[in-house]
């Protein structure tokens, strides 16, 4: 029998990409922001990043072994979850908080659904929200960047509120946001402010995100619709009353919006697959983020917004899927 004609299932052409290559590329694009975080917050930040990555890899291996599955820690997915979790934690988080977050991310956020490719929610964000609700004090104790007070590397004795937290406090105490007038866009852009490691430097995150766009690992639909919808929503209320609502640029640069838009909302597994669906998904993330920031109990809303839109992804995919050829107009 002639073996020249072989019948097999798709795909028939391999692009050369792999899970490991994709994960490792995303990790590399997060390194600049991680290094900026270590520069500003010192040794505690480096400890949080290293422990988060190591514990996520360890839990991945233990769970896969316990389930008699092939250990796939080499593919980089657990390491990526670890670095994303670290970016969502305070720079001086206690070790037990980091380890517990890793267990939640890998166990509850990933393997409880069947592992990589089956999780409906972003694992790192699942861990962050569970930790925030369970341990609000530890999750909202922010170190002041050492560059602000010359405390030397690893000094974390001085704490301060995040820019978004300052807005909340100002509205509660004085009924206005005058307390953020001393926070410049330049400080937000380069990251010399209190907050999580993912808020350390907007410019470093933007550079990493642009590289992912350039290489085609992500598309522009979610990041642009996320940021644009949030900016438009913030702009409307800023124009109505600038004494109570911050300007759009402040909201884009403050908090975890850049990290969320480029690195978390774009997760292949938990986001829609069609361009139209991605635009809807991103817009939903931006609007929900701003609703929580402006009127919610928490200063930040990115994590909650992405998780809520993750839950809507199957419905969005169903609504936006293209029609089959021959069944009508697309």
C-alpha positions as CSV (number, residue, x, y, z in Angstrom):
1,X,0.0,0.0,0.0
2,X,1.3,3.5,-0.9
3,X,2.0,5.4,2.2
4,X,2.4,8.8,0.4
5,X,-1.2,9.7,1.2
6,X,-1.6,10.0,5.0
7,X,-4.9,10.8,6.7
8,X,-4.7,12.5,10.1
9,X,-6.6,15.1,12.1
10,X,-5.7,18.7,12.1
11,X,-3.6,20.8,12.5
12,X,-1.6,19.9,9.4
13,X,0.8,22.8,9.6
14,X,2.9,23.6,12.7
15,X,3.8,27.2,13.4
16,X,6.8,26.4,15.5
17,X,5.2,27.8,18.6
18,X,4.6,25.7,21.8
19,X,3.2,26.2,25.2
20,X,6.6,26.3,26.7
21,X,7.9,29.0,24.3
22,X,4.8,31.1,24.8
23,X,4.9,30.9,28.6
24,X,8.6,31.6,28.7
25,X,8.2,34.6,26.4
26,X,5.5,36.1,28.6
27,X,7.7,35.5,31.7
28,X,10.6,37.4,30.0
29,X,8.3,40.3,29.2
30,X,7.4,40.6,32.9
31,X,11.1,40.7,34.0
32,X,11.5,44.4,33.4
33,X,8.6,45.3,35.7
34,X,9.8,42.7,38.2
35,X,13.3,44.2,38.3
36,X,11.8,47.7,38.7
37,X,9.8,46.4,41.6
38,X,12.9,44.9,43.2
39,X,14.7,48.2,42.6
40,X,12.0,50.2,44.4
41,X,11.1,47.8,47.2
42,X,14.3,46.0,47.8
43,X,15.1,42.4,49.0
44,X,11.5,41.7,50.3
45,X,10.2,42.1,46.8
46,X,12.8,39.7,45.3
47,X,11.9,37.2,48.1
48,X,8.2,37.4,47.2
49,X,8.8,36.9,43.5
50,X,11.2,34.0,44.0
51,X,9.1,32.2,46.6
52,X,5.9,32.6,44.6
53,X,7.5,31.1,41.5
54,X,9.1,28.3,43.4
55,X,6.0,27.4,45.4
56,X,3.8,27.4,42.3
57,X,6.1,25.0,40.6
58,X,6.3,22.8,43.7
59,X,2.5,22.7,44.0
60,X,2.1,21.9,40.3
61,X,4.5,19.0,40.6
62,X,2.9,17.6,43.8
63,X,-0.6,17.8,42.4
64,X,0.3,16.2,39.1
65,X,2.2,13.4,40.9
66,X,-0.8,12.9,43.3
67,X,-3.1,12.6,40.3
68,X,-0.8,10.2,38.4
69,X,-0.3,12.7,35.7
70,X,2.8,13.7,33.7
71,X,4.7,16.4,35.5
72,X,4.8,19.4,33.1
73,X,6.5,22.1,35.2
74,X,9.0,22.6,32.4
75,X,6.3,24.2,30.2
76,X,6.5,27.4,32.3
77,X,2.8,27.7,33.0
78,X,3.3,27.3,36.8
79,X,6.2,29.7,36.8
80,X,4.1,32.3,34.9
81,X,1.3,31.9,37.4
82,X,3.9,32.4,40.2
83,X,5.2,35.7,38.8
84,X,1.7,37.0,38.1
85,X,0.7,36.1,41.6
86,X,3.8,38.0,43.0
87,X,2.9,41.0,40.9
88,X,-0.5,41.1,42.6
89,X,0.9,40.9,46.2
90,X,2.3,43.6,48.5
91,X,6.1,43.7,48.1
92,X,6.7,42.8,51.8
93,X,4.1,40.0,52.0
94,X,4.8,37.4,54.7
95,X,6.1,34.0,53.4
96,X,3.0,32.1,54.5
97,X,0.7,34.4,52.5
98,X,2.8,33.8,49.3
99,X,2.8,30.0,49.8
100,X,-0.9,29.9,50.6
101,X,-1.6,32.1,47.5
102,X,0.4,29.7,45.4
103,X,-1.5,26.7,46.7
104,X,-4.8,28.4,45.9
105,X,-3.7,29.5,42.4
106,X,-2.5,26.1,41.4
107,X,-5.0,23.9,43.3
108,X,-8.2,25.9,43.3
109,X,-7.6,28.1,40.2
110,X,-6.1,25.5,37.9
111,X,-6.1,21.8,38.7
112,X,-9.5,21.6,40.3
113,X,-10.8,22.2,36.8
114,X,-8.5,19.7,35.1
115,X,-5.3,21.6,34.6
116,X,-3.8,23.8,32.0
117,X,-6.3,24.7,29.3
118,X,-9.4,23.8,31.3
119,X,-9.5,26.5,34.0
120,X,-12.3,29.1,33.4
121,X,-10.7,31.7,35.6
122,X,-7.2,33.2,35.7
123,X,-5.4,31.2,38.5
124,X,-3.3,34.1,39.9
125,X,-6.4,36.3,40.1
126,X,-8.4,33.6,41.9
127,X,-5.6,33.5,44.5
128,X,-5.4,37.3,44.9
129,X,-9.2,37.7,45.4
130,X,-9.3,34.8,47.9
131,X,-6.4,36.2,49.8
132,X,-7.8,39.7,49.7
133,X,-11.1,38.6,51.2
134,X,-9.5,36.3,53.7
135,X,-6.6,38.4,54.9
136,X,-7.5,42.0,54.1
137,X,-4.9,43.5,56.5
138,X,-1.9,41.7,55.0
139,X,-3.1,42.2,51.5
140,X,-3.5,46.0,51.9
141,X,-0.3,46.8,53.8
142,X,1.8,48.5,51.2
143,X,5.5,49.3,51.6
144,X,6.7,52.7,50.6
145,X,9.4,52.6,47.8
146,X,12.8,52.9,49.4
147,X,13.8,55.6,46.9
148,X,11.3,57.9,48.6
149,X,13.0,58.0,52.0
150,X,16.5,56.6,51.4
151,X,16.0,53.6,53.6
152,X,18.3,51.3,51.8
153,X,17.6,48.0,50.1
154,X,15.2,45.9,51.9
155,X,13.8,48.6,54.2
156,X,10.1,48.0,54.5
157,X,9.3,49.6,57.9
158,X,7.5,52.6,56.4
159,X,4.1,52.0,54.7
160,X,1.7,54.2,52.7
161,X,-1.6,53.9,50.9
162,X,-1.7,53.3,47.2
163,X,-2.9,56.2,44.9
164,X,-6.3,54.6,44.5
165,X,-6.5,54.1,48.3
166,X,-5.7,57.8,48.8
167,X,-8.6,58.7,46.7
168,X,-11.0,56.5,48.7
169,X,-9.6,58.0,52.0
170,X,-9.9,61.5,50.7
171,X,-13.5,61.1,49.6
172,X,-14.5,59.5,53.0
173,X,-12.7,62.2,55.1
174,X,-13.0,65.4,53.0
175,X,-15.4,64.6,50.2
176,X,-12.9,65.4,47.5
177,X,-9.7,64.0,45.9
178,X,-7.3,66.9,46.7
179,X,-5.1,64.5,48.5
180,X,-3.8,63.1,45.2
181,X,-2.6,66.4,43.9
182,X,1.0,65.6,45.0
183,X,1.0,62.4,42.9
184,X,2.3,63.2,39.5
185,X,1.7,61.3,36.3
186,X,5.5,60.9,36.1
187,X,5.6,59.1,39.4
188,X,2.8,56.8,38.3
189,X,4.5,56.2,34.9
190,X,7.9,55.2,36.4
191,X,6.4,53.5,39.5
192,X,7.9,55.4,42.4
193,X,4.7,54.8,44.5
194,X,3.2,52.5,47.0
195,X,1.3,49.4,45.8
196,X,1.7,45.9,44.6
197,X,4.7,44.8,42.5
198,X,2.3,44.9,39.4
199,X,1.9,48.7,40.1
200,X,5.7,49.3,40.2
201,X,6.2,50.6,36.7
202,X,3.6,51.4,34.0
203,X,6.3,52.0,31.4
204,X,8.0,48.6,32.1
205,X,4.7,46.8,31.7
206,X,3.7,48.7,28.6
207,X,7.1,47.8,27.0
208,X,6.5,44.2,27.8
209,X,2.9,44.3,26.5
210,X,4.0,46.1,23.2
211,X,6.5,43.3,22.6
212,X,3.8,40.6,23.0
213,X,1.7,42.5,20.5
214,X,4.6,42.9,18.1
215,X,5.4,39.2,18.2
216,X,1.8,38.2,17.9
217,X,1.4,36.4,21.2
218,X,-1.6,38.7,22.0
219,X,-3.8,40.9,19.9
220,X,-4.8,44.5,20.5
221,X,-8.5,43.9,20.9
222,X,-8.6,43.2,24.7
223,X,-5.9,45.6,25.9
224,X,-7.2,48.5,23.8
225,X,-10.9,48.0,24.6
226,X,-10.0,47.5,28.3
227,X,-8.0,50.7,28.6
228,X,-10.2,52.7,26.2
229,X,-13.5,51.8,28.0
230,X,-12.0,52.6,31.4
231,X,-10.7,55.9,30.2
232,X,-14.0,56.9,28.6
233,X,-15.9,55.9,31.7
234,X,-13.5,57.8,34.0
235,X,-13.5,60.8,31.6
236,X,-17.2,61.3,31.7
237,X,-17.3,61.6,35.5
238,X,-14.1,63.6,35.6
239,X,-15.7,66.2,33.3
240,X,-18.8,66.2,35.5
241,X,-17.0,66.7,38.8
242,X,-13.2,66.8,38.8
243,X,-13.1,67.4,42.6
244,X,-14.5,63.9,43.2
245,X,-13.3,62.0,40.2
246,X,-9.7,61.6,39.0
247,X,-8.8,62.1,35.3
248,X,-8.6,59.2,32.9
249,X,-4.8,59.1,32.7
250,X,-4.6,58.7,36.5
251,X,-6.8,55.7,36.4
252,X,-4.9,54.1,33.5
253,X,-1.5,54.5,35.2
254,X,-2.6,53.8,38.8
255,X,-3.3,50.4,40.1
256,X,-3.1,47.2,38.1
257,X,-4.9,48.3,34.9
258,X,-1.8,48.0,32.6
259,X,-0.9,44.6,34.2
260,X,-4.4,43.4,33.9
261,X,-5.0,44.6,30.3
262,X,-1.9,43.2,28.8
263,X,-1.0,40.2,30.9
264,X,-4.1,38.8,32.6
265,X,-7.2,39.6,30.6
266,X,-5.4,38.3,27.5
267,X,-5.0,34.8,28.9
268,X,-5.8,32.4,26.1
269,X,-7.9,30.0,28.1
270,X,-10.1,32.4,30.0
271,X,-10.8,35.0,27.3
272,X,-13.0,34.9,24.2
273,X,-11.6,33.6,20.9
274,X,-13.2,35.9,18.3
275,X,-12.2,39.6,17.7
276,X,-15.8,40.8,18.4
277,X,-15.9,38.7,21.6
278,X,-12.5,40.1,22.7
279,X,-13.7,43.7,22.2
280,X,-16.8,43.0,24.3
281,X,-14.7,41.2,27.0
282,X,-12.2,44.1,27.2
283,X,-14.9,46.7,27.4
284,X,-16.6,44.8,30.1
285,X,-13.4,44.6,32.1
286,X,-12.8,48.3,31.8
287,X,-16.3,49.4,32.8
288,X,-16.6,47.0,35.7
289,X,-13.1,48.1,36.9
290,X,-14.2,51.7,37.0
291,X,-17.6,51.0,38.6
292,X,-15.7,49.3,41.5
293,X,-13.1,52.0,41.7
294,X,-15.6,54.9,41.8
295,X,-18.3,53.4,44.0
296,X,-17.2,50.0,45.3
297,X,-15.8,49.2,48.7
298,X,-12.4,48.3,47.3
299,X,-10.1,51.0,45.8
300,X,-9.0,48.6,43.0
301,X,-11.3,46.6,40.7
302,X,-9.2,45.0,38.0
303,X,-9.1,41.5,39.6
304,X,-12.8,41.4,40.2
305,X,-13.6,42.7,36.8
306,X,-11.4,40.2,34.9
307,X,-12.8,37.3,37.0
308,X,-16.4,38.4,36.3
309,X,-15.7,38.6,32.6
310,X,-13.9,35.2,32.7
311,X,-17.3,33.8,33.9
312,X,-19.0,35.4,30.9
313,X,-16.5,34.1,28.3
314,X,-18.5,31.0,27.3
315,X,-21.6,33.1,26.7
316,X,-19.6,35.7,24.8
317,X,-18.0,33.0,22.6
318,X,-21.5,31.5,21.9
319,X,-22.9,34.9,20.9
320,X,-20.0,36.0,18.7
321,X,-19.1,32.8,17.0
322,X,-19.1,33.1,13.2
323,X,-21.8,31.3,11.2
324,X,-20.9,28.1,9.4
325,X,-20.1,28.5,5.7
326,X,-23.3,28.1,3.7
327,X,-25.7,28.8,6.6
328,X,-26.1,32.6,5.9
329,X,-24.2,35.8,6.2
330,X,-21.4,35.9,8.7
